[in-house]
Amino acid sequence: MEKEQINIHLSALYQAGKLGIEPGKLSGEVFVPQSKSAAHRALIMAFLSGDMERAKIEEANVSDDITATKEALLRIGQAEPGADSALEIDCKESGSTLRFLIPLVAVLGIHTRFIGRGRLPKRPVKEYEGVFEGSGAEMIYLDPTGLSLPLEIRGKMRAGDYSLPGNVSSQYISGLLMALSAAEGASRLVITTELESRPYVDLTSEVMSAFGVDVDEEANGYCLSGLQKPARHEDFEVEADYSQAAFWLVADYLGSSVELKNMPEKTAQGDRAIVDLLFGLEQAGKESDQAGKQMLFEMDARDVPDLVPVFSVAAAATNCVTKIVHAERLRIKESDRLVSTAAMLQALGIRCEIEEDGLTIYGRSANAKEGTYFTSGTVDSCKDHRLVMAAAVAATKAEGPVWIVDPASVEKSYPAFFEDYLNLGGSIYGINVG
């Protein structure tokens, strides 16, 4: 079946709202899509350098989130600073787009109204409230509940000293650093608590440096000299995404043979931790087998929250008890990922308990006769792209078909996921690629 026909069939299944997968091993080669985290940052820094084309984005597999950022930047580039009427920016369902662009339009002095879809209007941005006080710009909630969207940004943010807690989304820190690189004068960002999700801030610093702006780390924060302005005279190649590679790596952990062709060995991406996490989990399973009882394996999700849904699939297929900790922020993602991940596992026959800051997963050995770990079942993805892909990986080792509700949400981060899945030999009801 040709690619165009596959996409037509997938589109029909997406519209129907449900997709069924038959168990089976995956085998073959995959080129993983570009890092969504790096692409957001590259687009913003390329925009500030005056040439968005410097950020090389693969349009053939561009996600909804990256499209939201790119379209927003194009509109911002055409806006007039200081205009009375507000420029409306639709962030769709992208939290990165929203949190990165709030300080950007403030520094540029562009009167902007932000709107969004799905769960985004209720995802918090309140940590910016303190930042805006005395900055020269103001953030005005248009929603009477004062939670998130819609909101307006007015005025013009000055360079200067700002502070943020480090135990909230690192997107606030990254957004401010990128925006303040365009301000006139030096700026300092003080981090008032222990910094979580440090790898994402490190990635921001790396991309900013590639566009000519050095971020100096200090004992309690970061500093921009104000002497360097974003500029780049050659293309910036966005590397492949470890958070997406994780799905194929977990499929291999379950017994598939997927070869990833384009992954960087050296990277600032924190989600490369999936490699070490799977190795540690495997060792815990072996120790459990030797001891004759289930040993404990702990995953600290503080720096790698996006790995939790798919890593939970690997944990479920390992003879040990896995505790996922420091994962509180998963409650405000595209779904409450602690609840939705637990529900996914439970729908597939796995015992899983929701804790205050994470999950406890009681893994199991493969069924001796069938070599499977999961029961047949229906998974409600809660319109969360990472739940869809995690369930599809679990389906490779299920006793029978796994049905996924709202599979279209993969468009948010990995539009070609099911096309790649089929090309690796996966079987989706209603599509025959033979």
C-alpha positions in Angstrom: 0.0 0.0 0.0 1.4 3.4 -1.0 2.1 6.1 1.6 -0.8 8.2 0.4 -3.3 5.3 0.7 -2.0 4.6 4.2 -2.5 8.2 5.3 -6.1 8.1 3.8 -6.9 5.0 5.9 -5.3 6.4 9.0 -7.2 9.7 8.6 -10.5 7.7 8.4 -9.6 5.8 11.6 -8.7 9.1 13.3 -12.1 10.6 12.3 -13.8 7.4 13.6 -12.1 8.1 16.9 -10.8 4.6 17.5 -7.9 2.4 16.2 -7.3 -1.2 16.8 -3.8 -2.9 16.9 -3.1 -6.6 16.7 -0.1 -7.9 18.7 3.1 -8.6 16.9 6.8 -7.9 16.8 8.1 -4.8 15.1 11.2 -5.0 12.9 13.1 -2.6 10.6 14.6 0.9 10.5 13.2 4.2 11.6 14.3 7.8 11.2 13.0 9.5 14.3 11.5 13.0 13.9 13.3 16.1 15.0 13.4 17.1 18.6 10.3 19.1 19.3 12.0 20.8 22.3 15.0 21.8 20.1 12.8 22.9 17.2 10.7 25.3 19.3 14.0 26.9 20.6 15.6 27.0 17.1 12.6 28.7 15.5 12.5 31.4 18.2 16.2 32.1 18.0 16.2 32.1 14.2 13.2 34.5 14.3 15.2 36.8 16.7 18.2 36.6 14.3 16.1 37.9 11.5 15.9 34.7 9.4 13.5 31.9 10.4 14.8 29.8 7.5 18.0 29.2 9.4 16.1 26.7 11.6 15.8 23.6 9.3 12.4 22.1 10.1 11.4 18.9 8.2 8.0 19.9 6.9 7.1 16.3 6.0 6.8 15.3 9.6 6.2 18.6 11.4 4.1 18.3 14.5 1.1 20.4 15.5 3.0 22.1 18.3 5.9 23.2 16.0 3.3 24.4 13.5 1.7 26.5 16.2 5.0 28.1 17.2 6.1 28.7 13.6 2.7 30.3 12.6 2.7 32.4 15.7 6.3 33.7 15.0 5.3 34.6 11.4 2.4 36.7 12.8 4.5 38.3 15.4 7.0 39.3 12.7 4.3 41.2 10.8 2.9 43.0 13.9 3.5 46.6 14.8 5.0 47.2 18.2 2.9 49.4 20.4 -0.3 49.0 18.4 -3.5 49.6 20.3 -5.3 46.6 18.8 -4.1 43.2 20.0 -2.5 40.6 17.8 -4.3 37.3 18.4 -2.1 34.2 18.7 -3.6 30.7 18.8 -1.2 28.4 20.6 -3.5 25.5 19.8 -2.7 22.8 22.5 1.0 23.7 22.8 2.2 24.7 26.3 5.7 25.3 24.9 4.4 27.8 22.4 2.4 29.7 25.1 5.1 29.9 27.7 7.9 30.7 25.3 6.0 33.4 23.5 4.5 35.3 26.4 7.9 36.9 27.4 8.9 37.2 23.7 6.0 39.5 22.8 6.5 41.4 26.0 10.2 42.2 25.2 9.2 43.1 21.6 6.5 45.4 22.9 3.7 43.7 20.8 0.2 44.0 22.2 -0.9 40.3 22.1 -3.9 38.2 23.0 -3.2 34.5 23.5 -5.8 31.8 23.1 -5.6 28.0 23.0 -7.5 24.8 22.7 -8.0 21.5 24.5 -6.6 21.6 28.1 -4.2 24.5 27.3 -6.5 27.3 28.5 -6.4 25.8 32.0 -2.7 25.0 32.1 -1.0 27.6 34.4 1.1 30.5 33.5 0.9 32.3 36.8 4.6 32.1 37.5 5.0 34.9 35.0 2.8 37.2 37.2 5.7 38.1 39.5 8.1 38.5 36.6 5.9 41.1 34.9 5.6 43.3 38.0 7.8 46.4 37.4 9.0 45.0 34.1 7.3 47.6 31.9 4.9 45.1 30.5 1.7 43.7 32.1 -0.2 40.4 31.8 -4.0 40.7 31.9 -6.3 37.7 32.3 -9.5 38.0 30.2 -10.9 34.8 31.7 -12.9 35.8 34.8 -11.5 32.8 36.7 -8.0 34.2 36.2 -6.5 30.8 35.5 -4.8 31.0 32.1 -6.3 31.8 28.7 -7.3 34.0 27.1 -4.9 36.6 28.3 -3.3 39.8 27.0 0.2 41.1 27.1 0.6 44.9 26.9 3.6 47.2 27.3 7.3 46.5 26.8 9.5 44.4 29.1 12.9 45.9 29.9 16.2 44.1 30.4 17.0 43.7 34.1 16.9 41.3 37.1 14.1 38.8 37.4 13.4 35.8 39.5 11.5 32.5 39.1 11.2 29.3 41.2 13.1 26.4 39.8 10.5 23.7 40.8 7.9 24.7 38.2 8.0 24.2 34.4 11.5 24.9 33.0 9.6 26.5 30.1 9.3 29.7 32.1 13.1 29.9 32.5 13.8 29.1 28.9 11.2 31.5 27.6 12.6 34.4 29.6 16.2 33.6 28.6 15.4 33.6 24.9 13.2 36.7 25.1 15.7 38.7 27.1 18.4 38.0 24.6 16.5 40.5 22.4 16.3 43.2 25.1 18.6 46.2 25.3 21.0 45.7 28.2 22.1 43.0 30.6 19.7 40.7 32.4 19.9 38.3 35.3 17.5 35.5 36.1 17.6 34.3 39.7 16.3 30.8 40.4 14.8 30.9 43.9 14.4 27.1 44.5 16.1 23.9 43.4 16.1 23.7 39.6 14.1 20.8 38.1 14.1 19.8 34.5 17.7 21.2 34.2 18.3 19.4 30.9 15.7 21.5 29.2 17.4 24.7 30.3 20.7 23.3 29.2 19.2 22.6 25.8 18.0 26.2 25.7 21.5 27.5 26.5 23.0 25.3 23.8 20.6 26.5 21.1 21.0 30.1 22.1 24.8 29.7 21.9 24.4 28.3 18.4 22.7 31.6 17.6 25.5 33.8 19.1 24.1 34.4 22.6 26.0 32.9 25.6 24.1 32.2 28.7 26.3 32.4 31.8 25.3 30.2 34.6 25.8 31.6 38.1 25.5 30.1 41.6 21.7 30.9 41.8 20.7 31.5 38.2 21.7 32.7 34.8 23.0 36.0 33.3 22.9 37.5 29.8 25.5 40.2 29.1 23.2 42.1 26.7 26.3 42.6 24.4 25.4 39.7 22.1 22.4 39.7 19.9 20.9 36.6 18.1 22.6 36.0 14.8 23.5 33.0 12.6 24.9 32.8 9.1 24.4 29.1 8.4 21.6 26.6 8.8 20.8 25.1 12.2 20.1 21.4 11.9 17.6 20.2 14.5 18.6 16.8 15.9 16.4 13.8 16.3 14.1 13.5 19.3 15.0 11.1 22.2 11.5 11.5 23.7 10.1 10.0 20.5 12.9 7.5 20.1 11.9 6.2 23.6 8.8 4.5 22.1 10.9 2.4 19.7 13.5 1.7 22.4 10.8 0.4 24.7 9.4 -1.7 21.8 12.8 -3.2 21.5 12.9 -3.8 25.3 9.7 -5.8 24.9 11.2 -7.9 22.1 11.0 -6.0 18.8 14.0 -5.2 16.6 13.7 -1.5 15.6 16.9 0.2 14.5 17.1 3.9 15.0 19.1 5.5 12.2 19.6 9.1 13.1 20.0 9.5 16.9 22.8 11.8 18.1 25.3 10.2 20.5 26.0 13.5 22.3 23.1 15.7 23.1 21.7 18.0 25.7 18.3 16.3 25.5 17.5 15.0 29.0 15.3 12.3 27.5 18.4 10.4 26.4 18.1 9.1 30.0 15.7 6.4 28.6 18.8 4.4 27.6 20.1 4.2 31.2 16.6 3.8 32.7 15.9 0.7 30.6 19.3 -0.8 31.5 18.6 -0.2 35.2 15.1 -1.6 34.9 16.4 -4.7 33.2 18.9 -5.3 36.0 16.2 -5.0 38.6 14.2 -7.6 36.7 17.1 -10.0 36.7 17.8 -9.4 40.4 14.1 -10.2 41.1 14.3 -13.4 39.2 17.5 -14.5 41.1 16.1 -13.5 44.5 12.7 -15.1 43.9 10.9 -12.0 44.9 10.2 -8.6 43.3 12.9 -6.0 43.9 12.3 -2.3 43.8 13.3 0.0 41.0 12.9 3.8 41.3 12.5 6.2 38.4 13.0 9.9 39.3 10.9 11.8 36.8 11.9 15.2 37.9 14.1 15.9 34.8 12.3 13.5 32.3 8.5 13.7 32.8 7.8 13.0 29.2 9.2 9.5 29.5 6.8 8.4 32.1 3.9 7.0 29.9 6.2 4.8 27.7 8.6 3.9 30.5 5.6 2.7 32.5 5.0 0.1 29.7 8.5 -1.2 30.1 8.1 -1.3 33.9 4.9 -3.3 33.5 6.7 -5.9 31.5 9.5 -6.3 34.1 9.4 -8.6 37.1 9.9 -5.9 39.7 8.0 -3.1 41.5 8.7 0.3 39.9 8.1 3.5 41.8 8.0 6.6 39.6 8.6 9.7 41.9 8.7 13.5 41.5 6.2 13.4 38.7 3.6 15.8 40.2 3.8 18.1 37.1 2.4 15.3 35.0 -1.1 16.3 36.3 -1.1 19.5 34.2 0.0 18.0 30.8 -2.3 17.2 27.9 -4.0 14.9 30.3 -3.5 14.2 34.0 -0.8 11.8 33.0 -0.6 10.1 36.4 -4.3 9.2 36.1 -4.3 8.5 32.4 -1.1 6.4 32.5 -2.5 4.3 35.4 -5.7 3.8 33.6 -3.9 2.7 30.5 -2.0 0.0 32.4 -5.0 -1.1 34.3 -7.0 -1.5 31.0 -4.2 -3.8 29.9 -4.3 -6.0 33.0 -1.5 -4.4 35.0 -1.7 -3.5 38.7 -0.8 0.2 39.1 -1.4 2.6 42.0 -1.4 6.4 41.8 0.7 8.1 44.5 0.8 11.7 45.5 3.9 12.4 43.3 3.9 9.5 41.0 3.0 5.8 40.3 3.7 2.4 41.7 3.7 -0.3 39.0 3.7 -4.0 39.8 5.4 -5.5 36.8 5.2 -9.2 35.8 7.1 -11.8 33.8 5.9 -12.8 30.4 3.1 -15.3 30.0 5.0 -18.6 29.7 2.8 -19.9 26.8 2.3 -16.8 24.7 5.2 -14.6 25.8 2.9 -11.7 26.4 2.7 -9.2 29.2 -0.6 -7.3 28.6 -4.2 -8.3 28.2 -6.4 -7.2 25.3 -8.3 -4.0 26.1 -9.4 -0.5 25.2 -7.2 2.4 26.2 -8.7 5.9 26.5 -5.8 8.2 25.4 -7.6 11.2 26.9 -6.4 12.9 23.7 -2.8 12.7 24.9 -0.3 11.9 22.2 2.1 10.2 24.5 -0.6 7.8 25.8 -1.5 6.8 22.3 2.0 5.9 21.4 2.7 4.1 24.7 -0.4 2.0 24.2 0.6 1.1 20.7 4.0 -0.1 22.0 2.3 -2.2 24.7 0.1 -3.7 22.0 3.1 -5.5 20.5 3.1 -7.8 23.5 -0.6 -8.1 24.3 -2.7 -11.3 24.3 -5.1 -9.8 21.8 -6.1 -6.6 20.1 -5.6 -3.3 21.8 -8.0 -0.5 20.9 -7.0 3.1 21.3 -9.5 5.9 21.7 -8.7 9.3 20.1 -5.5 8.2 18.2 -5.4 11.4 16.2 -3.6 13.2 19.0 -0.3 11.8 17.7 -0.4 14.7 15.3 0.7 16.9 18.2 4.2 15.5 18.3 4.8 12.6 15.9 2.4 12.8 12.9 4.1 9.8 11.1 4.1 7.5 14.1 1.5 5.0 12.8 2.9 5.2 9.3 6.3 4.2 10.8 4.5 1.6 13.0 3.0 0.0 9.9 6.2 0.0 8.0 7.9 -1.8 10.8 5.3 -4.6 10.4 2.7 -3.5 12.9 -0.8 -4.5 12.2 -3.7 -2.0 12.4 -7.2 -3.1 11.8 -8.5 -1.8 8.5 -5.1 -1.3 7.0 -3.2 -3.9 5.0 0.2 -2.9 3.9 1.1 -6.3 2.5 
